[in-house]
Amino acid sequence: MRMRRKKNRDTRFENCIELAVLEPQNHKGNWNKLFGNQNPVHVEIGCGKGGFILELARRNPDVNFVAIEKCLDVLILAMEKIKNEQIKNVRFLFGDANVLTDIFDCGEVERIYLNFSDPWKKSRQAKRRLTYVTFLEKYKYVLSEDGEVYFKTDNRPLFDFSLEQFELFGAKISELTFDLHNSEYNYNNIMTEYEKNFSEKGFPINRCVVTF
Ligand SMILES: C[S@@+](CC[C@H](N)C(=O)[O-])C[C@H]1O[C@@H](n2cnc3c(N)ncnc32)[C@H](O)[C@@H]1O
């Protein structure tokens, strides 16, 4: 989906600038200094409009969250939500998640959330999927020993592809469900914007947890 360009987006970004990490590579190995505490770091890749990270951060004040988003128009909406609610434990990176290993040190991240990642439907686009093996290598590097990837999507072909990638990579899959909202794993689920939209249209949500 292509978003319409937001009015005054530079001004709106500037208004939330304290939430943006402009040179994230400078914080590699030192994210706890940036947050000013020793809390674990959790990352959401492709935070979209930010409804998920807002509620997650509210529920978990003892976790530091870094949300990565490559589309400025939706990133601004996410940043404004966090600013308006005066949430203190979230920072935002504007850019592509393929820089993950340049900005986080080995073992520096405890959890990665992939919510409704772009499916990149054509097989020649497979390398762009956030569950392609080159991304899994990056996740394995930045995650701590017991670190996890939480992955959910309505897109069954993407989910099947991802399960295959996890297995080929030798990763362990747990909490697997092809219908999250009618499963035992739904009890503390936070719905994303895409999740609300697709589940209202009757699509079941696939979800699993991956460890390396
Ligand atoms: C389908 S939307 C889902 C948004 C949100 N997670 C949700 O569930 O409502 C995918 C989002 O991921 C972002 N995205 C996709 N690939 C990315 C990448 N490699 N790095 C950073 N953001 C990415 C897109 O710009 C888009 O906002």
The ligand as an SDF file (V2000), in Angstrom:
LIG
                    3D

 27 29  0  0  0  0  0  0  0  0999 V2000
    2.8130   -4.4130    5.9080 C   0  0  0  0  0  0  0  0  0  0  0  0
    3.4200   -3.1260    6.8660 S   0  0  0  0  0  0  0  0  0  0  0  0
    3.0370   -3.6300    8.5360 C   0  0  0  0  0  0  0  0  0  0  0  0
    3.1030   -2.4830    9.5020 C   0  0  0  0  0  0  0  0  0  0  0  0
    2.8670   -2.8750   10.9820 C   0  0  0  0  0  0  0  0  0  0  0  0
    3.9040   -3.7540   11.4610 N   0  0  0  0  0  0  0  0  0  0  0  0
    1.5270   -3.5110   11.1790 C   0  0  0  0  0  0  0  0  0  0  0  0
    1.4760   -4.7210   11.4010 O   0  0  0  0  0  0  0  0  0  0  0  0
    0.5180   -2.7760   11.1230 O   0  0  0  0  0  0  0  0  0  0  0  0
    5.1770   -3.4170    6.8070 C   0  0  0  0  0  0  0  0  0  0  0  0
    5.9920   -2.2330    7.2720 C   0  0  0  0  0  0  0  0  0  0  0  0
    7.3450   -2.6220    7.3550 O   0  0  0  0  0  0  0  0  0  0  0  0
    8.1620   -1.6210    6.7780 C   0  0  0  0  0  0  0  0  0  0  0  0
    9.3560   -2.3190    6.2750 N   0  0  0  0  0  0  0  0  0  0  0  0
    9.3720   -3.2930    5.3420 C   0  0  0  0  0  0  0  0  0  0  0  0
   10.6260   -3.7290    5.1230 N   0  0  0  0  0  0  0  0  0  0  0  0
   11.4280   -3.0160    5.9600 C   0  0  0  0  0  0  0  0  0  0  0  0
   12.8310   -2.9860    6.1960 C   0  0  0  0  0  0  0  0  0  0  0  0
   13.6590   -3.8010    5.5140 N   0  0  0  0  0  0  0  0  0  0  0  0
   13.3130   -2.1440    7.1180 N   0  0  0  0  0  0  0  0  0  0  0  0
   12.4650   -1.3100    7.7970 C   0  0  0  0  0  0  0  0  0  0  0  0
   11.1270   -1.2760    7.6110 N   0  0  0  0  0  0  0  0  0  0  0  0
   10.6090   -2.1160    6.7080 C   0  0  0  0  0  0  0  0  0  0  0  0
    7.3020   -1.0040    5.6820 C   0  0  0  0  0  0  0  0  0  0  0  0
    7.7090    0.3050    5.3540 O   0  0  0  0  0  0  0  0  0  0  0  0
    5.9210   -1.0470    6.3260 C   0  0  0  0  0  0  0  0  0  0  0  0
    5.6470    0.1220    7.0750 O   0  0  0  0  0  0  0  0  0  0  0  0
  1  2  1  0
  2  3  1  0
  2 10  1  0
  3  4  1  0
  4  5  1  0
  5  6  1  0
  5  7  1  0
  7  8  2  0
  7  9  1  0
 10 11  1  0
 11 12  1  0
 11 26  1  0
 12 13  1  0
 13 14  1  0
 13 24  1  0
 14 15  1  0
 14 23  1  0
 15 16  2  0
 16 17  1  0
 17 18  1  0
 17 23  2  0
 18 19  1  0
 18 20  2  0
 20 21  1  0
 21 22  2  0
 22 23  1  0
 24 25  1  0
 24 26  1  0
 26 27  1  0
M  CHG  2   2   1   9  -1
M  END
$$$$
